[in-house]
Amino acid sequence: MAVNLSPPDPARLAAIDGVELGFADAGIRKRGGRDLMLIRLAPGSRVAGVFTQNSFAAAPVQVCRSRLAARRPIRALLTNAGNANCGTGEAGLRAAERTCEAVARVLGCAPDEVLPFSTGVILEPLPVERIEAALPRCLATLGGANWAAAAAAIMTTDTVPKAASRAAQIDGRRVNVTGIAKGVGMLQPNMATMLAYLATDAAIGQSALEALARETADASFNRVTVDGDTSTNDSFVLVATARAGNREIANTADPGYGALRRAAIEVARELAQAIARDGEGATKFITIRVTGAAAEAEAVRVAKSIAHSPLVKTAFFASDPNLGRLLMAIGNAGIDDLDPAQVSLWLGDVQVIERGGRAAAYREEDGARAMRPAEIEVRVALGRGGAETTVWTCDFSYDYVKINAEYRT
């Protein structure tokens, strides 16, 4: 059950000139429904990507990394849901390449101009024949307004499709950014989220696009966690079609870069927060803000230590203001010279820790009240410097265990 998250309104998702999306039911996902998505890109589009740092990176991730590193022109992205094509060795790599060859045949491009993506069960062979058979249906549904339908086609245990749009003004031209994402479990990006795709019609150079992909991921998908596990298939792709008519953004110092960056990060943050809201079995959406850190990386460590703690997450599920669990998580972040006497903590508007100890005005009933809503903010002040960060997560409920216990059955 998603926390205050509704399906996207297709009418509010801007089409990106030069991007068409199609979908089909290939019979890969056990629960049925659409499970194959094809994105066709106009000639001249540029693509950048950031991928999982899990050592067991899936076969499609390996193929994508290689093709983007070679800076090949990219004409299509293919995604299947229900099978991760991971832990499948050389046969898995060949299967990923075969799907690219099949796309190349139907689109009339080269196989190495296609990027493959997969999500689902690990250690199972990819049913390439089903994908090949479904591709004509994907081709028949290609259209620029299909963002919401495409978001639904890449879901696995997601309960709500995730999509968002923003616009910016660059050189007097309207520039659009639209994105979709999926992912609600095995989620602690180290870099990206499970799968996310952003596209813009802005004109931007390749090096600047690659910088934008890294910065966008770091400000959004790298700040969301459901359970502390990094998927083998995490992928974030940023596409620029250069159809908006702005002067090409040459580098990160270009005046247009800042406007595009803001729009891209806003889209990505909305998607990242949607992922936490739709976390497996989630009943609460939790924002963790850490201030007063000596460096941003330190703030991230503290925020994620809180967000990853099963004891903290189950306390939130129960609306139990067990302050010891929060202190434990802060102290467990590995900040060697942390002075507990400088640390303060708030649940919503309720201060519970003041300079390392229980706040004088704190009452247990105030803590319970602060933990009862479906959306909760935790704020930690470390008293060490001026750096800060925000991380989004969710609670752990009975359903999280049930969903993951039954994932393959």
Secondary structure, 3 states (H helix, E strand, C coil): CCCCCCCCCHHHCCCCCCEEEEEECCCCCCCCCCCEEEEEECCCCEEEEEECCCCCCCHHHHHHHHHHHCCCCCCEEEEEEEECCCCCHHHHHHHHHHHHHHHHHHHCCCHHHEEEEEEEECCCCCCHHHHHHHHHHHHHCCECCCHHHHHHHCCCCCCCCEEEEEEEEECCEEEEEEEEEECCCCCCCCCCCCEEEEEECCCECHHHHHHHHHHHHHHCHHHECCCCCCCCCCEEEEEECCCCCCCCECCCCCHHHHHHHHHHHHHHHHHHHHHHHCCCCCCCEEEEEEEEECCHHHHHHHHHHHHHCHHHHHHHHHCCCCHHHHHHHHHCCCCCCCCHHHCEEEECCEEEEECCEECCCCCHHHHHHHHCCCEEEEEEECCCCCEEEEEEEECCCHHHHHHHHCCCC
